[in-house]
Amino acid sequence: MLFQVGGQGTRPTFFEMAAAQQLPVSLRAALNYSLGVFALRRPFLHKVLDYDDEFFALLMLVLEAHSLRTTDASFSESLYGLRRRSVKIRSNKNTSNKESSDKLPRSGLEKRQKLLSVAILVILPYLKSKLQAIYNKEREARLQATLWGSDDARLDDVGFLLDQGEISHGRIQLPSEAGSIMLDLKKKIKAIIGACYPWIHATNEGLSFAYQLLYLLDATGYYCPGLHVLGVHVCRATGQELMDSSSRISRIRSRERERLRGPPWLKAVQRVMLTCIYTTLDYAQTGLIAAVFFFKMMEWWYQSAEERMSAPTVYPPPPPPPLPKVAKGGIPLPQDRSLCPLCSQKRANPSVIAVSGFVFCYSCIFKYVSQYKRCPITLMPASVEHIRRLFHDL
């Protein structure tokens, strides 16, 4: 048991169930990101990314089947110390209706429940991802047909591209009758999926939300519709169940070693292969979770490095320009800088001339500039448009 979230009783908390349900999604995102990083230097990994749905489904099929076989729990549930228990209804005529309707959880799952659990945990998410991909392509095709007209849509529906060699020779290979029938059938199936998938997805999400809300309010023991269909409750594993799981794993592996047939060298090879498989499965949970944290950390690290590299370079501010000098025929500056150079009084409504930067009374500088069209100190050409009011005294 890698994680143990606090709580009382055998009933898991809502957060435990939510974390166990979201773990495969996070694991898939981490694996896709890691493969994408490795594919930058190993181009052959792009083929794996093209079939990421099948690759992840196969991986989860092995992990879920092994986990349900040995621990009676899914891969993510076993990480949080949870177990699946079958719920059976006992009816007794001599007892009251309330007692006859009690659901007694029993440890252990039937073979049918394990097979159905694998189907719900692996096959249904795989089909959902495929339907989502078909729906997205169909929606993009509809949008393209709406924007560019029906001609481009007909070219896309044909499903083949013309090579430059064929165009140069003037030959266009048209699909056969059987091929056209298959194309029409695929087109109809995609259209049906595009029309029905939003309703199926909305119904599934609505049912899941309803079950989660009822589970949060302690109105039901099933966290999702799949558990209700299977007749299975998810409970916390006790210490005895953990010990039983370890003994069960050892019995299963000893039984598999006893079934080996063939000459001694073949048995030795099979034992080595079984040992490698057992070691891989034993450390798969810890290794995958460690890989999730490692690649998330690497993603954060490289993302922050890219942001630092792409950030604009901040240069230091340029030095201020030199102060303008007093012209020979200009008015000298007073010793007290709070006085106006024109009236030698304390400045009223201080204003600055933009061409020189000296400050005067507004009325004084307005009259002077209107008459002489220059700065009274530097004698630089100026106009009333260069006068700016200062509000530092407010």
C-alpha positions as CSV (number, residue, x, y, z in Angstrom):
1,M,0.0,0.0,0.0
2,L,1.7,3.2,-1.2
3,F,-0.8,5.8,0.1
4,Q,-3.2,5.8,3.0
5,V,-5.6,8.7,3.2
6,G,-7.1,9.4,6.6
7,G,-10.6,8.6,7.6
8,Q,-12.7,6.4,9.9
9,G,-14.4,3.1,9.1
10,T,-14.1,1.0,6.0
11,R,-16.0,3.4,3.7
12,P,-13.5,5.6,1.7
13,T,-13.9,9.3,1.6
14,F,-15.0,11.2,-1.5
15,F,-11.5,12.5,-2.0
16,E,-10.0,9.1,-1.9
17,M,-12.4,7.8,-4.6
18,A,-11.9,11.0,-6.7
19,A,-8.1,10.7,-6.5
20,A,-8.2,7.0,-7.4
21,Q,-10.5,7.8,-10.4
22,Q,-8.3,10.6,-11.7
23,L,-5.0,8.8,-11.4
24,P,-5.2,6.9,-14.8
25,V,-5.9,10.2,-16.5
26,S,-2.8,11.8,-14.9
27,L,-0.8,8.8,-15.7
28,R,-1.7,8.9,-19.4
29,A,-0.9,12.6,-19.6
30,A,2.5,12.0,-18.0
31,L,3.3,9.0,-20.3
32,N,2.3,11.0,-23.4
33,Y,4.4,13.9,-22.4
34,S,7.4,11.7,-21.6
35,L,7.1,9.9,-25.0
36,G,6.8,13.3,-26.7
37,V,10.1,14.4,-25.0
38,F,11.9,11.2,-26.0
39,A,10.5,11.4,-29.6
40,L,12.4,14.6,-30.1
41,R,15.6,12.6,-30.2
42,R,14.2,9.2,-31.2
43,P,11.9,9.7,-34.2
44,F,10.7,6.1,-34.2
45,L,8.7,6.8,-31.0
46,H,6.3,8.9,-33.1
47,K,4.8,5.7,-34.3
48,V,4.0,4.9,-30.6
49,L,2.4,8.3,-30.3
50,D,0.2,7.7,-33.3
51,Y,-1.3,4.7,-31.5
52,D,-1.2,6.1,-28.0
53,D,-4.8,4.9,-27.3
54,E,-3.9,1.3,-28.1
55,F,-0.6,1.5,-26.3
56,F,-2.1,2.9,-23.1
57,A,-5.1,0.5,-23.2
58,L,-2.7,-2.5,-23.5
59,L,-0.6,-1.2,-20.6
60,M,-3.7,-0.7,-18.4
61,L,-5.1,-4.1,-19.4
62,V,-2.0,-5.8,-18.0
63,L,-1.9,-3.6,-14.8
64,E,-5.6,-3.9,-14.1
65,A,-5.8,-7.6,-14.8
66,H,-2.8,-8.3,-12.5
67,S,-4.2,-6.0,-9.8
68,L,-7.7,-7.5,-9.8
69,R,-6.3,-11.0,-9.8
70,T,-4.0,-10.5,-6.9
71,T,-5.5,-7.7,-4.7
72,D,-9.3,-7.6,-5.7
73,A,-8.8,-3.9,-6.6
74,S,-8.0,-1.8,-9.6
75,F,-4.6,-0.4,-10.2
76,S,-5.3,3.0,-8.8
77,E,-7.4,1.7,-5.9
78,S,-4.7,-0.6,-4.7
79,L,-2.3,2.4,-4.5
80,Y,-4.7,4.1,-2.0
81,G,-5.2,0.9,0.1
82,L,-8.7,0.2,-1.3
83,R,-10.4,-3.1,-2.1
84,R,-13.5,-4.1,-4.0
85,R,-16.0,-6.3,-2.2
86,S,-19.0,-8.0,-3.7
87,V,-22.4,-6.8,-2.4
88,K,-25.1,-9.5,-2.1
89,I,-28.7,-9.2,-0.9
90,R,-29.9,-11.7,1.6
91,S,-33.6,-12.2,1.9
92,N,-35.2,-13.9,4.9
93,K,-38.9,-14.3,5.3
94,N,-38.8,-14.4,9.1
95,T,-37.0,-11.1,9.3
96,S,-38.4,-7.6,8.8
97,N,-38.3,-5.8,5.5
98,K,-35.5,-3.6,6.7
99,E,-33.3,-6.5,7.6
100,S,-34.1,-8.3,4.4
101,S,-33.0,-5.3,2.3
102,D,-29.6,-5.0,4.0
103,K,-26.6,-5.4,1.7
104,L,-23.8,-7.3,3.3
105,P,-20.4,-6.7,1.8
106,R,-18.3,-9.8,1.4
107,S,-14.6,-10.0,0.6
108,G,-13.5,-11.4,-2.7
109,L,-14.7,-10.9,-6.2
110,E,-16.2,-13.5,-8.5
111,K,-14.5,-14.2,-11.8
112,R,-17.3,-12.6,-13.7
113,Q,-17.0,-9.4,-11.7
114,K,-13.2,-9.3,-12.3
115,L,-13.7,-9.7,-16.1
116,L,-16.4,-7.0,-16.1
117,S,-14.2,-4.7,-14.0
118,V,-11.4,-5.0,-16.6
119,A,-13.9,-4.2,-19.3
120,I,-15.2,-1.2,-17.5
121,L,-11.8,0.1,-16.5
122,V,-10.0,-0.5,-19.8
123,I,-12.3,-1.2,-22.8
124,L,-14.9,1.5,-22.1
125,P,-12.3,4.4,-21.7
126,Y,-10.6,3.2,-24.9
127,L,-13.9,3.2,-26.8
128,K,-14.7,6.6,-25.3
129,S,-11.4,8.1,-26.5
130,K,-12.0,6.6,-30.0
131,L,-15.5,8.0,-30.2
132,Q,-14.2,11.4,-29.0
133,A,-11.6,11.4,-31.8
134,I,-14.2,10.5,-34.4
135,Y,-16.6,13.1,-33.2
136,N,-13.8,15.8,-33.2
137,K,-12.9,14.9,-36.8
138,E,-16.5,14.9,-37.9
139,R,-17.1,18.3,-36.3
140,E,-14.0,19.7,-38.0
141,A,-15.2,18.3,-41.3
142,R,-18.5,20.0,-40.8
143,L,-16.9,23.3,-40.0
144,Q,-14.6,23.1,-43.0
145,A,-17.6,22.3,-45.2
146,T,-19.5,25.3,-43.8
147,L,-16.5,27.7,-44.4
148,W,-15.2,26.4,-47.8
149,G,-18.3,24.9,-49.3
150,S,-19.3,21.4,-50.3
151,D,-16.6,20.9,-53.0
152,D,-13.8,20.6,-50.4
153,A,-16.0,18.4,-48.3
154,R,-16.5,16.0,-51.2
155,L,-12.8,15.9,-51.8
156,D,-12.2,15.0,-48.1
157,D,-14.9,12.3,-48.2
158,V,-13.3,10.5,-51.1
159,G,-10.4,9.7,-48.7
160,F,-7.5,9.6,-51.1
161,L,-4.9,12.1,-52.3
162,L,-3.6,12.5,-55.9
163,D,0.1,12.0,-56.3
164,Q,2.0,14.4,-58.5
165,G,3.1,11.5,-60.8
166,E,-0.5,10.6,-61.4
167,I,-1.5,14.2,-62.2
168,S,1.5,14.5,-64.6
169,H,0.5,11.4,-66.5
170,G,-3.2,12.5,-66.5
171,R,-4.4,9.4,-64.7
172,I,-6.8,9.5,-61.8
173,Q,-7.6,6.2,-60.1
174,L,-11.3,6.3,-59.1
175,P,-12.4,4.0,-56.2
176,S,-14.1,0.8,-57.2
177,E,-17.8,0.0,-56.4
178,A,-16.9,-2.0,-53.3
179,G,-14.6,0.8,-52.1
180,S,-17.3,3.4,-52.7
181,I,-19.8,1.4,-50.7
182,M,-17.3,1.1,-47.8
183,L,-16.6,4.8,-48.0
184,D,-20.3,5.6,-47.9
185,L,-20.8,3.2,-45.0
186,K,-17.9,4.8,-43.0
187,K,-19.3,8.2,-43.8
188,K,-22.7,7.2,-42.4
189,I,-21.2,5.7,-39.3
190,K,-19.2,8.8,-38.6
191,A,-22.3,11.0,-39.2
192,I,-24.2,8.8,-36.7
193,I,-21.4,9.0,-34.1
194,G,-21.2,12.8,-34.6
195,A,-25.0,13.1,-34.0
196,C,-25.2,10.6,-31.0
197,Y,-22.0,11.1,-29.2
198,P,-22.8,14.4,-27.5
199,W,-26.0,12.9,-26.0
200,I,-24.1,9.7,-24.9
201,H,-21.4,11.8,-23.4
202,A,-23.8,14.1,-21.6
203,T,-25.8,11.2,-20.2
204,N,-22.6,9.5,-18.9
205,E,-21.4,12.7,-17.3
206,G,-24.8,13.4,-15.8
207,L,-25.0,9.9,-14.3
208,S,-21.4,10.1,-13.0
209,F,-22.1,13.5,-11.4
210,A,-25.4,12.2,-9.8
211,Y,-23.6,9.2,-8.3
212,Q,-20.7,11.3,-7.0
213,L,-23.1,13.8,-5.4
214,L,-25.1,11.0,-3.8
215,Y,-21.9,9.4,-2.6
216,L,-20.7,12.7,-1.1
217,L,-24.0,13.0,0.7
218,D,-23.7,9.4,2.0
219,A,-26.9,8.5,0.2
220,T,-25.4,5.6,-1.7
221,G,-22.4,3.2,-1.4
222,Y,-21.6,3.3,-5.2
223,Y,-19.2,6.1,-6.4
224,C,-20.0,5.5,-10.1
225,P,-22.5,3.7,-12.3
226,G,-20.0,1.0,-13.2
227,L,-19.7,-0.1,-9.6
228,H,-23.5,-0.2,-9.3
229,V,-23.7,-2.4,-12.4
230,L,-21.1,-4.8,-11.0
231,G,-22.6,-4.9,-7.6
232,V,-19.3,-3.9,-6.0
233,H,-18.5,-1.7,-3.1
234,V,-15.0,-0.1,-2.6
235,C,-13.8,-0.3,0.9
236,R,-10.6,0.3,2.8
237,A,-8.3,-2.7,3.1
238,T,-7.7,-4.1,6.5
239,G,-4.4,-5.4,7.8
240,Q,-5.7,-9.0,7.4
241,E,-6.6,-8.4,3.8
242,L,-3.2,-7.0,3.0
243,M,-1.6,-10.1,4.5
244,D,-4.0,-12.3,2.6
245,S,-3.1,-10.5,-0.6
246,S,0.6,-11.2,-0.1
247,S,-0.1,-14.9,0.6
248,R,-2.4,-15.1,-2.4
249,I,0.3,-13.7,-4.7
250,S,2.9,-16.1,-3.4
251,R,0.5,-19.1,-4.0
252,I,-0.4,-18.0,-7.5
253,R,3.2,-17.6,-8.4
254,S,4.3,-21.0,-6.9
255,R,1.4,-22.6,-8.8
256,E,2.5,-21.0,-12.1
257,R,6.1,-22.2,-11.5
258,E,4.8,-25.7,-10.9
259,R,3.0,-25.7,-14.3
260,L,6.2,-25.3,-16.3
261,R,6.8,-28.1,-18.8
262,G,9.6,-29.0,-21.0
263,P,13.3,-29.9,-20.7
264,P,15.4,-28.4,-17.8
265,W,16.9,-25.6,-19.9
266,L,13.5,-24.5,-21.1
267,K,12.2,-24.5,-17.5
268,A,15.1,-22.4,-16.5
269,V,14.4,-19.9,-19.2
270,Q,10.7,-19.8,-18.3
271,R,11.6,-19.2,-14.6
272,V,13.9,-16.3,-15.5
273,M,11.1,-14.8,-17.7
274,L,8.5,-15.3,-14.9
275,T,10.9,-13.7,-12.4
276,C,11.3,-10.7,-14.7
277,I,7.6,-10.4,-15.2
278,Y,6.9,-10.6,-11.5
279,T,9.5,-8.0,-10.7
280,T,8.2,-5.7,-13.3
281,L,4.6,-6.0,-12.0
282,D,5.7,-5.6,-8.4
283,Y,7.5,-2.4,-9.1
284,A,5.1,-1.1,-11.8
285,Q,2.9,0.8,-9.4
286,T,5.7,2.5,-7.6
287,G,7.7,3.1,-10.8
288,L,4.7,4.6,-12.7
289,I,3.8,6.9,-9.9
290,A,7.5,8.0,-9.5
291,A,7.6,8.5,-13.3
292,V,4.5,10.8,-13.1
293,F,6.1,13.0,-10.4
294,F,9.4,13.0,-12.2
295,F,8.0,14.0,-15.6
296,K,5.8,16.6,-14.0
297,M,8.8,18.1,-12.4
298,M,10.7,18.0,-15.7
299,E,7.8,19.7,-17.4
300,W,7.8,22.5,-14.8
301,W,11.5,22.8,-15.1
302,Y,11.7,23.0,-18.9
303,Q,8.6,25.3,-19.0
304,S,10.2,27.7,-16.5
305,A,13.5,27.6,-18.5
306,E,11.7,28.3,-21.8
307,E,9.9,31.2,-20.1
308,R,13.2,32.6,-18.9
309,M,14.7,32.2,-22.4
310,S,11.7,33.7,-24.2
311,A,11.3,36.6,-21.8
312,P,12.3,40.0,-23.2
313,T,15.7,41.2,-22.2
314,V,15.4,44.1,-19.7
315,Y,18.1,46.7,-20.4
316,P,19.1,49.3,-17.8
317,P,17.6,52.8,-18.4
318,P,19.7,55.2,-20.4
319,P,21.5,58.0,-18.6
320,P,19.6,61.3,-18.4
321,P,20.5,63.9,-21.0
322,P,22.9,66.7,-19.9
323,L,21.3,69.8,-18.4
324,P,20.7,72.7,-20.8
325,K,23.1,75.6,-20.4
326,V,22.1,79.2,-19.8
327,A,22.5,81.3,-22.9
328,K,24.6,84.5,-22.8
329,G,21.6,86.7,-23.5
330,G,19.2,84.6,-21.3
331,I,17.8,85.3,-17.9
332,P,20.1,84.0,-15.1
333,L,18.7,81.3,-12.7
334,P,17.9,82.3,-9.2
335,Q,19.8,80.7,-6.2
336,D,16.5,79.5,-4.7
337,R,15.1,76.9,-7.1
338,S,11.6,77.4,-5.8
339,L,11.5,81.0,-7.3
340,C,10.4,81.8,-10.8
341,P,13.3,83.2,-12.9
342,L,11.0,85.8,-14.6
343,C,9.3,87.4,-11.6
344,S,11.7,86.2,-8.9
345,Q,8.7,85.3,-6.7
346,K,7.6,81.9,-5.5
347,R,6.2,80.0,-8.4
348,A,2.4,80.0,-8.7
349,N,0.9,77.3,-10.9
350,P,4.3,75.9,-11.8
351,S,4.8,75.0,-15.5
352,V,7.7,73.6,-17.5
353,I,8.8,74.3,-21.0
354,A,9.4,70.9,-22.7
355,V,12.2,72.2,-24.9
356,S,14.5,73.1,-22.0
357,G,13.0,71.7,-18.8
358,F,13.0,74.8,-16.7
359,V,10.0,75.7,-14.5
360,F,8.3,79.1,-14.3
361,C,5.0,80.5,-13.2
362,Y,2.3,79.7,-15.7
363,S,1.2,83.3,-16.3
364,C,4.8,84.5,-16.6
365,I,6.0,81.9,-19.0
366,F,2.8,82.1,-21.1
367,K,3.2,85.8,-21.6
368,Y,6.9,85.5,-22.4
369,V,6.6,82.7,-24.9
370,S,3.6,84.3,-26.5
371,Q,5.6,87.4,-27.1
372,Y,9.1,86.1,-27.8
373,K,8.5,82.5,-29.0
374,R,11.5,81.2,-27.1
375,C,12.7,80.0,-23.7
376,P,13.9,82.9,-21.6
377,I,16.9,81.1,-20.2
378,T,18.3,79.0,-23.1
379,L,16.8,81.1,-25.9
380,M,15.7,77.9,-27.6
381,P,12.6,78.3,-29.9
382,A,9.4,77.4,-28.2
383,S,5.6,77.9,-28.4
384,V,2.7,77.8,-26.0
385,E,2.1,74.2,-27.0
386,H,5.4,73.3,-25.2
387,I,4.2,74.5,-21.9
388,R,3.2,71.7,-19.5
389,R,1.4,72.1,-16.2
390,L,3.1,70.5,-13.1
391,F,1.0,69.0,-10.3
392,H,3.7,68.0,-7.8
393,D,2.4,70.5,-5.2
394,L,-1.0,68.8,-5.1
